[in-house]
Structure formats: C-alpha cells, structure tokens
Amino acid sequence: MASEDKIREGARPFMEEGEEVLAAFVARPRGWTQAMAGSLQVGAHQQGRANAGADAAGFELASPMALAITDRRLLSFSMGAQAGMGIGGGVEELVGQAPLADVGAIKVKRLLMGKVVELQVRGETFKLEAGAGANAKGVAEAFERRG
C-alpha cells in the first residue's frame, strides 16, 4: 500500500463528519536528513528552527510525520518508524491541526534528492523535508484550489 493511501486510511478516525484527506505525504522537520548524514550541528539547527516556527504557530510536528490536507484543515500526524518503500509507518495520532483559513501558504521546492516544503500557519513560517516521491505538490495544489 502506498504511503499516501496508508495516511488516508490511518487518518479516518481523526476526521470530522464528511471530511476526507485530499492529499498527504510523509515528512520530517527540515534538517533531519542533514543530521542523519553527519552534519549534526547544521541539521539540528534547522530542525530547531522548524520546530520553533511550528510551535509559535500552535501547529505541532512529529518525526516522522504525515502532513495531510482536507477541504477544511491542514493536519499533522505522528507516524511509526518508516522502513522504506511504504513498509511500516502507519498513522499513530493527530498532533497538529489548523483550519485552512489560518494557513497562509504551502510552497514546495525540489532539493537534491527530495523536497523542501515551506508552510505558513497563523503568520509563522516553518519548513519540512520529504522524499522525492512524496506528494507534496498535491498538498500544495489542494491548498491552492480551496474555495
């Protein structure tokens, strides 16, 4: 099962009546990859900035996490450990949420082997990182299409 399908399935208990996940992807706070690749100080600094921005916005992050968008809300879910290729890593709990009216922007940029996603929630900006195959663009497009 693809990770986006797993997120949709795992998110069902946390949805409001009539709400469904439009798009989702697995992410981590920006800097995680650098920290794991040996640039611990730079990676830890970037993760700290991402978490501080999210905290200031009242939008909790997890690592790993799923970022999902519905027709009503932007959601973050904690996930189990990722074994790769969609194995393992199901949704565990809803950790952050914001009504779409509180979301100012979702921007996606390619970076080497992955993507950087910049979010603006309640006037605060923070960044996530995702793998090259993540549907970050789908989340950004769903946000742009909102009514």
N, C-alpha and C positions, 0 to 999 in steps of 0.2 A: 504494500500500500504506500503510495507517495506521501511525503511528509505533509503536504497541504491537505490531502484527504484525511490523514490522521488528526490534524489540527481541527478540521471541521467536525469530525466525529467526536473528538475529545472535548470540544467546546460546547456541545449541545446542552449539558446540564447547567451551563452558566448563561444561556441565552434567555432574553425576555420573550414573552409570548409574541410569535410572529417574526422574531428576529433570526437572521441566519448569517453565517460568515460568508462574505463576498469574495475575499481573498486573504491569504495568510502566508507567512514564511517563518522559518526558524532563524533566529538571530542571537547575537550576544552584544553586550555593550562594546562600543568601539575601543580597540586596543587589546582585546583578548588574544587575537592571533599573534600580534607582536610579542606579547608577554610569553606565549607558549613557544614562540620561535626563538627565544633567547634574548630579546630586547626588553627585559623585565621592567626596567625603570620607565622607558617610553610607554610601553603598553599599560603599565599600572597607572601612569599619569593620565593617559587617555581614558582608561576605564573610570578613573576617579571623576574626570570632567563629565563623562556621560552620565554617571550615576548622580552626581551633584545637580546637573541640569534637570534630570528626570525627577529627582527629589523635590527640587524647587517648584516643579510643575505639578507635584502631587500625583505623579504617574510612576508607579514602581516598576523596576526592571528585574529580570532574573537572568541567570546564565547557566544553561541555555534557556531560551525563552521562545515563545511564539508571539509574533505580532500579527494581530488579525483586525480586519475592518468589517463592520456590518453597515447596514443602512442608517444606523443610529450612533454607534460608538466605535472608538479605537480601543482595542483591548490588548493587554499583555498577559500571557500565561506562563507559569513556570512549567518546565518540561523535564522528564527524566533524561539521564545521560544518553547522548547520541552515539550510536555505534557506527554510523555511516550508512549511506545509501538507503535512508529511510527506515533502518532497523532500530527498534527500541525507541525511546524518547517520546512517549506519549504525553499528552496534556495532564498536568497534575492539579493545578489550581489557578484561578483567576487572581492575578496580583495587582494589576493596574487597569484603570478604565477612564475614559474621558468622552463626553458627548462630542460628536463631530463639530458642534458649534464652538468648542474650546480648542479645536485643532486648527492652527494657522497654516501649516504647510507640511507636506511629505515630499522630500526630494531624494532621488536615487542617483548615485554616481557609480560608475564602474571603477574599480581599483584593482589592478593586477589580476589576481585570481578570484576576486569576489566583488562585493558591492558595499558601499557606504550609504546608509540611509540617514538623512538628517530630518529630524522631527521638530516641529514647533508646537508645543502644547501649553496652553494658558500663558502664552507670551515667553516661555522658556524654550531654549533650543538645546537638543542633545542628539548624539549620534549612536547608531547601531552599525554592526557589520554583519554581513550574510555571505553565504557561499555563492558562487557564480550561477548556480541553478535555481536559486531562491526566487520566488515570485514577488520580489519587492516592487517591481514595476506594476504588477497587478494591483497591489495595495494602493500605490500612488495614483493609478488610473481610477480606481474605485472612489478614492477621495475626491479627485477632480470632477467626477461625474455626479457627485452628490447633489441633491435637489437644493 
